[in-house]
Amino acid sequence: MFSRELIGPLATTISGRSWVLDPFAGTGRIHAIAEAAGVPRSTGIELEPEWANTDTFPGPDRTQVVGDALVVVPTFTPGTFDAVLTSPAYGNRMADKHEAKDPCKSCGGSGVAGASDCRVCKGRGVSRRNTYRHRLGRVLSANNGGGMQWGPEYRDLHRAIWAVCVSVLAPGGVFVVNCSNHIRLGAVVDVCDWHRRCLEELGLGIDDVVNVETRRQRHGANGHLRVAGEQIIVATKPAP
Ligand SMILES: C[S@@+](CC[C@H](N)C(=O)[O-])C[C@H]1O[C@@H](n2cnc3c(N)ncnc32)[C@H](O)[C@@H]1O
């Protein structure tokens, strides 16, 4: 989800706009950001029905559409939106797909703690993984960027989705990407810089790149090396 610390700064970037699109909407925090910014219309697109949370957003002004952004975004007329604001997956270890089989460290694999289920593994007995696949509880749908490690597949999907989003953005519209770098094999993978350059290659002008300190997960192989925070890239589609 968008970090709570980011809701204010992100709202500022779309203030004064009329209709915002989030192609990676998850549980739909884009609608709370739009409310905070005074943006009257917001559309989120989310591939996984369990996360799209559609019942919470009734009515024509705040909608969640279930589907692949690559397919759903082009169904809108070019120039429909005057803002795109989104947070893609970061291509980090959250994309791991394997099933955890090692026993939960808290309950030793029994799944119980005292008279109730172990709170850490929720009674499953296996260790917890902070991955999209584990959070969803099943294999991710095809084309889910959350299941892609940093690499050509990740870049191809995101480049293609940014391109369709640019085509439904009106000239003068703002395009905001919230992302984060990560550490792989002891070195920083500059995912944010790739997204910034990709937006430039699609013809957008970069207005601002803001670094924001957030609480990042500290467990995992590189817990002692975590990158400090997240970035907000603010770009504009030029007038023809
Ligand atoms: C980093 S999360 C965004 C979370 C969101 N900002 C929130 O506040 O809940 C990325 C989301 O994009 C979704 N996603 C990944 N690939 C997608 C695709 N091709 N089309 C639509 N949604 C996709 C994932 O299922 C995941 O929920």
The ligand as a MOL file (V3000), in Angstrom:
LIG
                    3D

  0  0  0     0  0            999 V3000
M  V30 BEGIN CTAB
M  V30 COUNTS 27 29 0 0 0
M  V30 BEGIN ATOM
M  V30 1 C 2.6730 -1.7970 -5.0820 0
M  V30 2 S 1.0630 -2.4580 -5.1980 0 CHG=1
M  V30 3 C 0.0770 -1.0010 -5.1610 0
M  V30 4 C -0.7310 -0.8840 -3.8880 0
M  V30 5 C -1.6700 0.3180 -3.8660 0
M  V30 6 N -0.9450 1.5550 -4.0560 0
M  V30 7 C -2.4400 0.3620 -2.5460 0
M  V30 8 O -2.3900 1.3950 -1.8890 0
M  V30 9 O -3.0470 -0.6450 -2.1460 0 CHG=-1
M  V30 10 C 0.9500 -2.9340 -6.9050 0
M  V30 11 C -0.3870 -3.5250 -7.2810 0
M  V30 12 O -0.4480 -3.6370 -8.6940 0
M  V30 13 C -1.1600 -4.8140 -9.0240 0
M  V30 14 N -0.7850 -5.1800 -10.3930 0
M  V30 15 C 0.3640 -5.7410 -10.7990 0
M  V30 16 N 0.3640 -5.9440 -12.1210 0
M  V30 17 C -0.8170 -5.4680 -12.5960 0
M  V30 18 C -1.3900 -5.3730 -13.8910 0
M  V30 19 N -0.7630 -5.8410 -14.9630 0
M  V30 20 N -2.6050 -4.7950 -13.9950 0
M  V30 21 C -3.2670 -4.3300 -12.8930 0
M  V30 22 N -2.7710 -4.4170 -11.6310 0
M  V30 23 C -1.5590 -4.9710 -11.4860 0
M  V30 24 C -0.7340 -5.8070 -7.9750 0
M  V30 25 O -1.6620 -6.8730 -7.8390 0
M  V30 26 C -0.6310 -4.9270 -6.7240 0
M  V30 27 O -1.8330 -4.9250 -6.0150 0
M  V30 END ATOM
M  V30 BEGIN BOND
M  V30 1 1 1 2
M  V30 2 1 2 3
M  V30 3 1 2 10
M  V30 4 1 3 4
M  V30 5 1 4 5
M  V30 6 1 5 6
M  V30 7 1 5 7
M  V30 8 2 7 8
M  V30 9 1 7 9
M  V30 10 1 10 11
M  V30 11 1 11 12
M  V30 12 1 11 26
M  V30 13 1 12 13
M  V30 14 1 13 14
M  V30 15 1 13 24
M  V30 16 1 14 15
M  V30 17 1 14 23
M  V30 18 2 15 16
M  V30 19 1 16 17
M  V30 20 1 17 18
M  V30 21 2 17 23
M  V30 22 1 18 19
M  V30 23 2 18 20
M  V30 24 1 20 21
M  V30 25 2 21 22
M  V30 26 1 22 23
M  V30 27 1 24 25
M  V30 28 1 24 26
M  V30 29 1 26 27
M  V30 END BOND
M  V30 END CTAB
M  END
